[in-house]
Amino acid sequence: MSETSEPVIAQRGPYPVEVRAGRDYFWCRCGRSATQPFCDGSHKGTGITPLKYHADVDQTLYFCGCKHSATPPCCDGSHKRL
């Protein structure tokens, strides 16, 4: 795979995820993971690395699917402008 810093749009909408307090989640920034919205190592060779999110409370979060959010790892509606 060639070096690229452009993420792939995994989906044009968020992924609702029930996060659990005390757990770490690694959000896929590159869009290539088969286990969206989380990293599976598919970023290797892209120059893009996953973003660690530590959950402080049990809640539903909406992880960005388009990989263009200004508030990663959560969706900010950026997919509506793509």
PDB file of N, CA, C and O in Angstrom:
ATOM      1  N   MET A   1       0.846  -1.182   0.000  1.00  0.00           N
ATOM      2  CA  MET A   1       0.000   0.000   0.000  1.00  0.00           C
ATOM      3  C   MET A   1       0.884   1.236   0.000  1.00  0.00           C
ATOM      4  O   MET A   1       1.904   1.265   0.689  1.00  0.00           O
ATOM      5  N   SER A   2       0.520   2.228  -0.742  1.00  0.00           N
ATOM      6  CA  SER A   2       1.322   3.439  -0.823  1.00  0.00           C
ATOM      7  C   SER A   2       1.037   4.356   0.360  1.00  0.00           C
ATOM      8  O   SER A   2      -0.023   4.287   0.983  1.00  0.00           O
ATOM      9  N   GLU A   3       2.006   5.211   0.654  1.00  0.00           N
ATOM     10  CA  GLU A   3       1.842   6.193   1.722  1.00  0.00           C
ATOM     11  C   GLU A   3       0.785   7.218   1.317  1.00  0.00           C
ATOM     12  O   GLU A   3       0.904   7.852   0.268  1.00  0.00           O
ATOM     13  N   THR A   4      -0.220   7.378   2.120  1.00  0.00           N
ATOM     14  CA  THR A   4      -1.245   8.392   1.870  1.00  0.00           C
ATOM     15  C   THR A   4      -1.799   8.860   3.202  1.00  0.00           C
ATOM     16  O   THR A   4      -1.951   8.068   4.133  1.00  0.00           O
ATOM     17  N   SER A   5      -2.093  10.123   3.291  1.00  0.00           N
ATOM     18  CA  SER A   5      -2.636  10.652   4.527  1.00  0.00           C
ATOM     19  C   SER A   5      -4.123  10.961   4.393  1.00  0.00           C
ATOM     20  O   SER A   5      -4.707  11.594   5.273  1.00  0.00           O
ATOM     21  N   GLU A   6      -4.733  10.522   3.305  1.00  0.00           N
ATOM     22  CA  GLU A   6      -6.162  10.755   3.088  1.00  0.00           C
ATOM     23  C   GLU A   6      -6.980   9.573   3.608  1.00  0.00           C
ATOM     24  O   GLU A   6      -6.776   8.439   3.175  1.00  0.00           O
ATOM     25  N   PRO A   7      -7.902   9.832   4.530  1.00  0.00           N
ATOM     26  CA  PRO A   7      -8.745   8.740   5.008  1.00  0.00           C
ATOM     27  C   PRO A   7      -9.793   8.334   3.973  1.00  0.00           C
ATOM     28  O   PRO A   7     -10.224   9.142   3.151  1.00  0.00           O
ATOM     29  N   VAL A   8     -10.188   7.075   4.032  1.00  0.00           N
ATOM     30  CA  VAL A   8     -11.264   6.533   3.207  1.00  0.00           C
ATOM     31  C   VAL A   8     -12.567   6.721   3.990  1.00  0.00           C
ATOM     32  O   VAL A   8     -12.594   6.520   5.204  1.00  0.00           O
ATOM     33  N   ILE A   9     -13.632   7.102   3.308  1.00  0.00           N
ATOM     34  CA  ILE A   9     -14.930   7.233   3.978  1.00  0.00           C
ATOM     35  C   ILE A   9     -15.487   5.826   4.189  1.00  0.00           C
ATOM     36  O   ILE A   9     -15.829   5.135   3.230  1.00  0.00           O
ATOM     37  N   ALA A  10     -15.574   5.411   5.448  1.00  0.00           N
ATOM     38  CA  ALA A  10     -16.083   4.077   5.767  1.00  0.00           C
ATOM     39  C   ALA A  10     -17.600   4.024   5.591  1.00  0.00           C
ATOM     40  O   ALA A  10     -18.134   3.064   5.037  1.00  0.00           O
ATOM     41  N   GLN A  11     -18.286   5.058   6.065  1.00  0.00           N
ATOM     42  CA  GLN A  11     -19.730   5.205   5.838  1.00  0.00           C
ATOM     43  C   GLN A  11     -20.100   6.653   6.069  1.00  0.00           C
ATOM     44  O   GLN A  11     -19.424   7.369   6.808  1.00  0.00           O
ATOM     45  N   ARG A  12     -21.177   7.081   5.433  1.00  0.00           N
ATOM     46  CA  ARG A  12     -21.624   8.480   5.539  1.00  0.00           C
ATOM     47  C   ARG A  12     -22.649   8.619   6.662  1.00  0.00           C
ATOM     48  O   ARG A  12     -23.822   8.918   6.439  1.00  0.00           O
ATOM     49  N   GLY A  13     -22.162   8.392   7.858  1.00  0.00           N
ATOM     50  CA  GLY A  13     -22.987   8.491   9.048  1.00  0.00           C
ATOM     51  C   GLY A  13     -22.236   7.900  10.217  1.00  0.00           C
ATOM     52  O   GLY A  13     -21.234   7.211  10.028  1.00  0.00           O
ATOM     53  N   PRO A  14     -22.710   8.161  11.432  1.00  0.00           N
ATOM     54  CA  PRO A  14     -22.012   7.673  12.616  1.00  0.00           C
ATOM     55  C   PRO A  14     -22.299   6.209  12.937  1.00  0.00           C
ATOM     56  O   PRO A  14     -23.263   5.618  12.449  1.00  0.00           O
ATOM     57  N   TYR A  15     -21.434   5.651  13.768  1.00  0.00           N
ATOM     58  CA  TYR A  15     -21.609   4.306  14.322  1.00  0.00           C
ATOM     59  C   TYR A  15     -21.998   4.462  15.782  1.00  0.00           C
ATOM     60  O   TYR A  15     -21.182   4.932  16.575  1.00  0.00           O
ATOM     61  N   PRO A  16     -23.215   4.086  16.171  1.00  0.00           N
ATOM     62  CA  PRO A  16     -23.573   4.139  17.595  1.00  0.00           C
ATOM     63  C   PRO A  16     -22.876   2.996  18.327  1.00  0.00           C
ATOM     64  O   PRO A  16     -22.948   1.842  17.904  1.00  0.00           O
ATOM     65  N   VAL A  17     -22.205   3.324  19.424  1.00  0.00           N
ATOM     66  CA  VAL A  17     -21.445   2.333  20.192  1.00  0.00           C
ATOM     67  C   VAL A  17     -21.733   2.521  21.675  1.00  0.00           C
ATOM     68  O   VAL A  17     -21.667   3.634  22.196  1.00  0.00           O
ATOM     69  N   GLU A  18     -22.052   1.426  22.343  1.00  0.00           N
ATOM     70  CA  GLU A  18     -22.211   1.440  23.794  1.00  0.00           C
ATOM     71  C   GLU A  18     -20.825   1.282  24.402  1.00  0.00           C
ATOM     72  O   GLU A  18     -20.270   0.183  24.404  1.00  0.00           O
ATOM     73  N   VAL A  19     -20.255   2.383  24.922  1.00  0.00           N
ATOM     74  CA  VAL A  19     -18.936   2.300  25.543  1.00  0.00           C
ATOM     75  C   VAL A  19     -19.102   2.025  27.031  1.00  0.00           C
ATOM     76  O   VAL A  19     -20.112   2.379  27.639  1.00  0.00           O
ATOM     77  N   ARG A  20     -18.101   1.394  27.591  1.00  0.00           N
ATOM     78  CA  ARG A  20     -18.130   1.016  29.006  1.00  0.00           C
ATOM     79  C   ARG A  20     -17.047   1.751  29.765  1.00  0.00           C
ATOM     80  O   ARG A  20     -15.909   1.837  29.305  1.00  0.00           O
ATOM     81  N   ALA A  21     -17.394   2.282  30.924  1.00  0.00           N
ATOM     82  CA  ALA A  21     -16.455   3.026  31.766  1.00  0.00           C
ATOM     83  C   ALA A  21     -15.208   2.198  32.041  1.00  0.00           C
ATOM     84  O   ALA A  21     -15.286   1.010  32.354  1.00  0.00           O
ATOM     85  N   GLY A  22     -14.055   2.854  31.916  1.00  0.00           N
ATOM     86  CA  GLY A  22     -12.784   2.201  32.210  1.00  0.00           C
ATOM     87  C   GLY A  22     -12.138   1.506  31.024  1.00  0.00           C
ATOM     88  O   GLY A  22     -10.985   1.082  31.113  1.00  0.00           O
ATOM     89  N   ARG A  23     -12.855   1.382  29.921  1.00  0.00           N
ATOM     90  CA  ARG A  23     -12.303   0.705  28.739  1.00  0.00           C
ATOM     91  C   ARG A  23     -11.694   1.693  27.765  1.00  0.00           C
ATOM     92  O   ARG A  23     -12.104   2.851  27.688  1.00  0.00           O
ATOM     93  N   ASP A  24     -10.702   1.210  27.019  1.00  0.00           N
ATOM     94  CA  ASP A  24     -10.087   1.989  25.952  1.00  0.00           C
ATOM     95  C   ASP A  24     -10.613   1.485  24.617  1.00  0.00           C
ATOM     96  O   ASP A  24     -10.813   0.285  24.425  1.00  0.00           O
ATOM     97  N   TYR A  25     -10.832   2.415  23.700  1.00  0.00           N
ATOM     98  CA  TYR A  25     -11.304   2.108  22.352  1.00  0.00           C
ATOM     99  C   TYR A  25     -10.351   2.776  21.376  1.00  0.00           C
ATOM    100  O   TYR A  25      -9.913   3.903  21.608  1.00  0.00           O
ATOM    101  N   PHE A  26     -10.030   2.097  20.296  1.00  0.00           N
ATOM    102  CA  PHE A  26      -9.121   2.643  19.296  1.00  0.00           C
ATOM    103  C   PHE A  26      -9.891   2.869  18.006  1.00  0.00           C
ATOM    104  O   PHE A  26     -10.121   1.945  17.225  1.00  0.00           O
ATOM    105  N   TRP A  27     -10.282   4.124  17.804  1.00  0.00           N
ATOM    106  CA  TRP A  27     -11.084   4.535  16.653  1.00  0.00           C
ATOM    107  C   TRP A  27     -10.227   4.550  15.398  1.00  0.00           C
ATOM    108  O   TRP A  27      -9.132   5.113  15.385  1.00  0.00           O
ATOM    109  N   CYS A  28     -10.733   3.931  14.354  1.00  0.00           N
ATOM    110  CA  CYS A  28     -10.051   3.897  13.061  1.00  0.00           C
ATOM    111  C   CYS A  28     -10.121   5.276  12.422  1.00  0.00           C
ATOM    112  O   CYS A  28     -11.208   5.803  12.187  1.00  0.00           O
ATOM    113  N   ARG A  29      -8.958   5.860  12.141  1.00  0.00           N
ATOM    114  CA  ARG A  29      -8.895   7.166  11.465  1.00  0.00           C
ATOM    115  C   ARG A  29      -8.775   7.029   9.955  1.00  0.00           C
ATOM    116  O   ARG A  29      -9.134   7.942   9.213  1.00  0.00           O
ATOM    117  N   CYS A  30      -8.260   5.868   9.495  1.00  0.00           N
ATOM    118  CA  CYS A  30      -7.957   5.733   8.062  1.00  0.00           C
ATOM    119  C   CYS A  30      -9.165   5.311   7.229  1.00  0.00           C
ATOM    120  O   CYS A  30      -9.200   5.559   6.023  1.00  0.00           O
ATOM    121  N   GLY A  31     -10.158   4.675   7.859  1.00  0.00           N
ATOM    122  CA  GLY A  31     -11.353   4.229   7.150  1.00  0.00           C
ATOM    123  C   GLY A  31     -11.213   2.874   6.484  1.00  0.00           C
ATOM    124  O   GLY A  31     -12.152   2.411   5.837  1.00  0.00           O
ATOM    125  N   ARG A  32     -10.064   2.226   6.626  1.00  0.00           N
ATOM    126  CA  ARG A  32      -9.806   0.956   5.943  1.00  0.00           C
ATOM    127  C   ARG A  32     -10.106  -0.287   6.787  1.00  0.00           C
ATOM    128  O   ARG A  32     -10.099  -1.403   6.266  1.00  0.00           O
ATOM    129  N   SER A  33     -10.364  -0.107   8.062  1.00  0.00           N
ATOM    130  CA  SER A  33     -10.591  -1.235   8.966  1.00  0.00           C
ATOM    131  C   SER A  33     -11.842  -2.022   8.600  1.00  0.00           C
ATOM    132  O   SER A  33     -12.858  -1.438   8.223  1.00  0.00           O
ATOM    133  N   ALA A  34     -11.773  -3.338   8.708  1.00  0.00           N
ATOM    134  CA  ALA A  34     -12.933  -4.205   8.489  1.00  0.00           C
ATOM    135  C   ALA A  34     -13.786  -4.294   9.750  1.00  0.00           C
ATOM    136  O   ALA A  34     -14.871  -4.876   9.722  1.00  0.00           O
ATOM    137  N   THR A  35     -13.307  -3.724  10.855  1.00  0.00           N
ATOM    138  CA  THR A  35     -14.027  -3.771  12.129  1.00  0.00           C
ATOM    139  C   THR A  35     -14.452  -2.364  12.555  1.00  0.00           C
ATOM    140  O   THR A  35     -14.304  -1.990  13.719  1.00  0.00           O
ATOM    141  N   GLN A  36     -14.984  -1.584  11.602  1.00  0.00           N
ATOM    142  CA  GLN A  36     -15.410  -0.203  11.867  1.00  0.00           C
ATOM    143  C   GLN A  36     -16.372  -0.146  13.042  1.00  0.00           C
ATOM    144  O   GLN A  36     -17.191  -1.052  13.200  1.00  0.00           O
ATOM    145  N   PRO A  37     -16.299   0.880  13.865  1.00  0.00           N
ATOM    146  CA  PRO A  37     -15.467   2.065  13.715  1.00  0.00           C
ATOM    147  C   PRO A  37     -14.087   1.922  14.354  1.00  0.00           C
ATOM    148  O   PRO A  37     -13.379   2.911  14.545  1.00  0.00           O
ATOM    149  N   PHE A  38     -13.711   0.689  14.681  1.00  0.00           N
ATOM    150  CA  PHE A  38     -12.467   0.483  15.404  1.00  0.00           C
ATOM    151  C   PHE A  38     -11.348  -0.041  14.514  1.00  0.00           C
ATOM    152  O   PHE A  38     -11.587  -0.618  13.453  1.00  0.00           O
ATOM    153  N   CYS A  39     -10.129   0.176  14.975  1.00  0.00           N
ATOM    154  CA  CYS A  39      -8.920  -0.192  14.239  1.00  0.00           C
ATOM    155  C   CYS A  39      -8.708  -1.699  14.205  1.00  0.00           C
ATOM    156  O   CYS A  39      -8.915  -2.386  15.205  1.00  0.00           O
ATOM    157  N   ASP A  40      -8.292  -2.207  13.046  1.00  0.00           N
ATOM    158  CA  ASP A  40      -7.884  -3.606  12.929  1.00  0.00           C
ATOM    159  C   ASP A  40      -6.460  -3.722  12.373  1.00  0.00           C
ATOM    160  O   ASP A  40      -6.016  -4.810  12.006  1.00  0.00           O
ATOM    161  N   GLY A  41      -5.752  -2.590  12.315  1.00  0.00           N
ATOM    162  CA  GLY A  41      -4.382  -2.592  11.818  1.00  0.00           C
ATOM    163  C   GLY A  41      -4.257  -2.314  10.330  1.00  0.00           C
ATOM    164  O   GLY A  41      -3.145  -2.295   9.804  1.00  0.00           O
ATOM    165  N   SER A  42      -5.363  -2.097   9.643  1.00  0.00           N
ATOM    166  CA  SER A  42      -5.339  -1.865   8.192  1.00  0.00           C
ATOM    167  C   SER A  42      -4.661  -0.548   7.803  1.00  0.00           C
ATOM    168  O   SER A  42      -4.391  -0.319   6.625  1.00  0.00           O
ATOM    169  N   HIS A  43      -4.388   0.307   8.773  1.00  0.00           N
ATOM    170  CA  HIS A  43      -3.747   1.596   8.500  1.00  0.00           C
ATOM    171  C   HIS A  43      -2.264   1.465   8.164  1.00  0.00           C
ATOM    172  O   HIS A  43      -1.660   2.418   7.673  1.00  0.00           O
ATOM    173  N   LYS A  44      -1.681   0.321   8.415  1.00  0.00           N
ATOM    174  CA  LYS A  44      -0.240   0.165   8.190  1.00  0.00           C
ATOM    175  C   LYS A  44       0.138   0.575   6.771  1.00  0.00           C
ATOM    176  O   LYS A  44      -0.441   0.090   5.799  1.00  0.00           O
ATOM    177  N   GLY A  45       1.112   1.468   6.663  1.00  0.00           N
ATOM    178  CA  GLY A  45       1.561   1.968   5.381  1.00  0.00           C
ATOM    179  C   GLY A  45       0.840   3.207   4.897  1.00  0.00           C
ATOM    180  O   GLY A  45       1.161   3.724   3.827  1.00  0.00           O
ATOM    181  N   THR A  46      -0.138   3.702   5.667  1.00  0.00           N
ATOM    182  CA  THR A  46      -0.900   4.873   5.242  1.00  0.00           C
ATOM    183  C   THR A  46      -0.384   6.166   5.849  1.00  0.00           C
ATOM    184  O   THR A  46      -0.659   7.249   5.333  1.00  0.00           O
ATOM    185  N   GLY A  47       0.362   6.061   6.940  1.00  0.00           N
ATOM    186  CA  GLY A  47       0.779   7.265   7.654  1.00  0.00           C
ATOM    187  C   GLY A  47      -0.293   7.766   8.610  1.00  0.00           C
ATOM    188  O   GLY A  47      -0.124   8.812   9.236  1.00  0.00           O
ATOM    189  N   ILE A  48      -1.391   7.035   8.730  1.00  0.00           N
ATOM    190  CA  ILE A  48      -2.494   7.388   9.627  1.00  0.00           C
ATOM    191  C   ILE A  48      -2.523   6.372  10.760  1.00  0.00           C
ATOM    192  O   ILE A  48      -2.382   5.172  10.522  1.00  0.00           O
ATOM    193  N   THR A  49      -2.704   6.843  11.989  1.00  0.00           N
ATOM    194  CA  THR A  49      -2.764   5.947  13.142  1.00  0.00           C
ATOM    195  C   THR A  49      -4.113   6.082  13.840  1.00  0.00           C
ATOM    196  O   THR A  49      -4.776   7.110  13.706  1.00  0.00           O
ATOM    197  N   PRO A  50      -4.529   5.052  14.589  1.00  0.00           N
ATOM    198  CA  PRO A  50      -5.815   5.129  15.287  1.00  0.00           C
ATOM    199  C   PRO A  50      -5.776   6.143  16.434  1.00  0.00           C
ATOM    200  O   PRO A  50      -4.708   6.536  16.902  1.00  0.00           O
ATOM    201  N   LEU A  51      -6.964   6.551  16.870  1.00  0.00           N
ATOM    202  CA  LEU A  51      -7.104   7.473  17.990  1.00  0.00           C
ATOM    203  C   LEU A  51      -7.641   6.705  19.191  1.00  0.00           C
ATOM    204  O   LEU A  51      -8.687   6.060  19.112  1.00  0.00           O
ATOM    205  N   LYS A  52      -6.919   6.781  20.299  1.00  0.00           N
ATOM    206  CA  LYS A  52      -7.367   6.119  21.533  1.00  0.00           C
ATOM    207  C   LYS A  52      -8.417   6.980  22.223  1.00  0.00           C
ATOM    208  O   LYS A  52      -8.237   8.184  22.405  1.00  0.00           O
ATOM    209  N   TYR A  53      -9.514   6.335  22.602  1.00  0.00           N
ATOM    210  CA  TYR A  53     -10.564   6.993  23.375  1.00  0.00           C
ATOM    211  C   TYR A  53     -10.744   6.207  24.661  1.00  0.00           C
ATOM    212  O   TYR A  53     -10.962   4.997  24.612  1.00  0.00           O
ATOM    213  N   HIS A  54     -10.659   6.863  25.807  1.00  0.00           N
ATOM    214  CA  HIS A  54     -10.878   6.219  27.099  1.00  0.00           C
ATOM    215  C   HIS A  54     -12.242   6.635  27.624  1.00  0.00           C
ATOM    216  O   HIS A  54     -12.516   7.821  27.806  1.00  0.00           O
ATOM    217  N   ALA A  55     -13.094   5.646  27.865  1.00  0.00           N
ATOM    218  CA  ALA A  55     -14.444   5.920  28.362  1.00  0.00           C
ATOM    219  C   ALA A  55     -14.422   6.120  29.874  1.00  0.00           C
ATOM    220  O   ALA A  55     -13.935   5.268  30.616  1.00  0.00           O
ATOM    221  N   ASP A  56     -14.948   7.242  30.315  1.00  0.00           N
ATOM    222  CA  ASP A  56     -15.050   7.528  31.745  1.00  0.00           C
ATOM    223  C   ASP A  56     -16.376   7.069  32.334  1.00  0.00           C
ATOM    224  O   ASP A  56     -16.478   6.804  33.532  1.00  0.00           O
ATOM    225  N   VAL A  57     -17.401   6.976  31.470  1.00  0.00           N
ATOM    226  CA  VAL A  57     -18.732   6.556  31.912  1.00  0.00           C
ATOM    227  C   VAL A  57     -19.348   5.622  30.873  1.00  0.00           C
ATOM    228  O   VAL A  57     -18.971   5.649  29.701  1.00  0.00           O
ATOM    229  N   ASP A  58     -20.289   4.806  31.305  1.00  0.00           N
ATOM    230  CA  ASP A  58     -21.065   3.982  30.385  1.00  0.00           C
ATOM    231  C   ASP A  58     -22.021   4.922  29.634  1.00  0.00           C
ATOM    232  O   ASP A  58     -22.768   5.677  30.256  1.00  0.00           O
ATOM    233  N   GLN A  59     -21.993   4.874  28.306  1.00  0.00           N
ATOM    234  CA  GLN A  59     -22.891   5.712  27.518  1.00  0.00           C
ATOM    235  C   GLN A  59     -22.869   5.268  26.058  1.00  0.00           C
ATOM    236  O   GLN A  59     -22.020   4.481  25.642  1.00  0.00           O
ATOM    237  N   THR A  60     -23.820   5.792  25.298  1.00  0.00           N
ATOM    238  CA  THR A  60     -23.815   5.577  23.854  1.00  0.00           C
ATOM    239  C   THR A  60     -23.092   6.754  23.215  1.00  0.00           C
ATOM    240  O   THR A  60     -23.469   7.909  23.414  1.00  0.00           O
ATOM    241  N   LEU A  61     -22.047   6.450  22.443  1.00  0.00           N
ATOM    242  CA  LEU A  61     -21.338   7.477  21.681  1.00  0.00           C
ATOM    243  C   LEU A  61     -21.566   7.206  20.210  1.00  0.00           C
ATOM    244  O   LEU A  61     -21.814   6.070  19.806  1.00  0.00           O
ATOM    245  N   TYR A  62     -21.480   8.247  19.420  1.00  0.00           N
ATOM    246  CA  TYR A  62     -21.653   8.126  17.973  1.00  0.00           C
ATOM    247  C   TYR A  62     -20.308   8.393  17.311  1.00  0.00           C
ATOM    248  O   TYR A  62     -19.939   9.538  17.051  1.00  0.00           O
ATOM    249  N   PHE A  63     -19.574   7.287  17.042  1.00  0.00           N
ATOM    250  CA  PHE A  63     -18.245   7.385  16.446  1.00  0.00           C
ATOM    251  C   PHE A  63     -18.369   7.748  14.969  1.00  0.00           C
ATOM    252  O   PHE A  63     -19.198   7.193  14.248  1.00  0.00           O
ATOM    253  N   CYS A  64     -17.533   8.685  14.533  1.00  0.00           N
ATOM    254  CA  CYS A  64     -17.527   9.167  13.157  1.00  0.00           C
ATOM    255  C   CYS A  64     -17.248   8.033  12.174  1.00  0.00           C
ATOM    256  O   CYS A  64     -16.329   7.239  12.373  1.00  0.00           O
ATOM    257  N   GLY A  65     -18.045   7.966  11.117  1.00  0.00           N
ATOM    258  CA  GLY A  65     -17.848   6.960  10.074  1.00  0.00           C
ATOM    259  C   GLY A  65     -17.186   7.517   8.828  1.00  0.00           C
ATOM    260  O   GLY A  65     -16.589   6.768   8.054  1.00  0.00           O
ATOM    261  N   CYS A  66     -17.287   8.837   8.624  1.00  0.00           N
ATOM    262  CA  CYS A  66     -16.732   9.437   7.404  1.00  0.00           C
ATOM    263  C   CYS A  66     -15.257   9.799   7.550  1.00  0.00           C
ATOM    264  O   CYS A  66     -14.573  10.053   6.559  1.00  0.00           O
ATOM    265  N   LYS A  67     -14.769   9.820   8.794  1.00  0.00           N
ATOM    266  CA  LYS A  67     -13.362  10.104   9.115  1.00  0.00           C
ATOM    267  C   LYS A  67     -12.975  11.556   8.863  1.00  0.00           C
ATOM    268  O   LYS A  67     -11.792  11.866   8.720  1.00  0.00           O
ATOM    269  N   HIS A  68     -13.962  12.448   8.808  1.00  0.00           N
ATOM    270  CA  HIS A  68     -13.690  13.866   8.578  1.00  0.00           C
ATOM    271  C   HIS A  68     -14.192  14.760   9.723  1.00  0.00           C
ATOM    272  O   HIS A  68     -14.221  15.982   9.577  1.00  0.00           O
ATOM    273  N   SER A  69     -14.581  14.175  10.839  1.00  0.00           N
ATOM    274  CA  SER A  69     -15.097  14.933  11.973  1.00  0.00           C
ATOM    275  C   SER A  69     -14.045  15.889  12.536  1.00  0.00           C
ATOM    276  O   SER A  69     -12.863  15.550  12.598  1.00  0.00           O
ATOM    277  N   ALA A  70     -14.474  17.076  12.944  1.00  0.00           N
ATOM    278  CA  ALA A  70     -13.587  18.026  13.622  1.00  0.00           C
ATOM    279  C   ALA A  70     -13.522  17.723  15.113  1.00  0.00           C
ATOM    280  O   ALA A  70     -12.744  18.337  15.843  1.00  0.00           O
ATOM    281  N   THR A  71     -14.353  16.762  15.568  1.00  0.00           N
ATOM    282  CA  THR A  71     -14.383  16.391  16.981  1.00  0.00           C
ATOM    283  C   THR A  71     -14.168  14.885  17.151  1.00  0.00           C
ATOM    284  O   THR A  71     -14.976  14.218  17.798  1.00  0.00           O
ATOM    285  N   PRO A  72     -13.084  14.340  16.574  1.00  0.00           N
ATOM    286  CA  PRO A  72     -12.870  12.898  16.629  1.00  0.00           C
ATOM    287  C   PRO A  72     -12.681  12.411  18.060  1.00  0.00           C
ATOM    288  O   PRO A  72     -12.109  13.132  18.878  1.00  0.00           O
ATOM    289  N   PRO A  73     -13.141  11.217  18.381  1.00  0.00           N
ATOM    290  CA  PRO A  73     -13.671  10.218  17.462  1.00  0.00           C
ATOM    291  C   PRO A  73     -15.172  10.339  17.200  1.00  0.00           C
ATOM    292  O   PRO A  73     -15.739   9.524  16.472  1.00  0.00           O
ATOM    293  N   CYS A  74     -15.811  11.336  17.780  1.00  0.00           N
ATOM    294  CA  CYS A  74     -17.266  11.441  17.663  1.00  0.00           C
ATOM    295  C   CYS A  74     -17.707  12.211  16.417  1.00  0.00           C
ATOM    296  O   CYS A  74     -17.014  13.103  15.927  1.00  0.00           O
ATOM    297  N   CYS A  75     -18.868  11.834  15.935  1.00  0.00           N
ATOM    298  CA  CYS A  75     -19.475  12.471  14.761  1.00  0.00           C
ATOM    299  C   CYS A  75     -19.855  13.914  15.085  1.00  0.00           C
ATOM    300  O   CYS A  75     -20.380  14.208  16.159  1.00  0.00           O
ATOM    301  N   ASP A  76     -19.579  14.807  14.134  1.00  0.00           N
ATOM    302  CA  ASP A  76     -20.004  16.204  14.259  1.00  0.00           C
ATOM    303  C   ASP A  76     -20.885  16.631  13.097  1.00  0.00           C
ATOM    304  O   ASP A  76     -21.166  17.818  12.930  1.00  0.00           O
ATOM    305  N   GLY A  77     -21.324  15.667  12.290  1.00  0.00           N
ATOM    306  CA  GLY A  77     -22.173  15.970  11.142  1.00  0.00           C
ATOM    307  C   GLY A  77     -21.409  16.283   9.872  1.00  0.00           C
ATOM    308  O   GLY A  77     -22.019  16.644   8.866  1.00  0.00           O
ATOM    309  N   SER A  78     -20.086  16.156   9.889  1.00  0.00           N
ATOM    310  CA  SER A  78     -19.266  16.463   8.703  1.00  0.00           C
ATOM    311  C   SER A  78     -19.667  15.639   7.485  1.00  0.00           C
ATOM    312  O   SER A  78     -19.491  16.090   6.353  1.00  0.00           O
ATOM    313  N   HIS A  79     -20.204  14.437   7.700  1.00  0.00           N
ATOM    314  CA  HIS A  79     -20.599  13.577   6.578  1.00  0.00           C
ATOM    315  C   HIS A  79     -21.669  14.223   5.705  1.00  0.00           C
ATOM    316  O   HIS A  79     -21.815  13.866   4.536  1.00  0.00           O
ATOM    317  N   LYS A  80     -22.408  15.159   6.257  1.00  0.00           N
ATOM    318  CA  LYS A  80     -23.460  15.836   5.486  1.00  0.00           C
ATOM    319  C   LYS A  80     -22.882  16.801   4.458  1.00  0.00           C
ATOM    320  O   LYS A  80     -23.578  17.207   3.528  1.00  0.00           O
ATOM    321  N   ARG A  81     -21.608  17.172   4.621  1.00  0.00           N
ATOM    322  CA  ARG A  81     -20.966  18.127   3.716  1.00  0.00           C
ATOM    323  C   ARG A  81     -20.049  17.438   2.699  1.00  0.00           C
ATOM    324  O   ARG A  81     -19.422  18.114   1.883  1.00  0.00           O
ATOM    325  N   LEU A  82     -19.966  16.126   2.736  1.00  0.00           N
ATOM    326  CA  LEU A  82     -19.059  15.403   1.829  1.00  0.00           C
ATOM    327  C   LEU A  82     -19.748  15.028   0.533  1.00  0.00           C
ATOM    328  O   LEU A  82     -19.132  14.417  -0.340  1.00  0.00           O
TER     329      LEU A  82
END
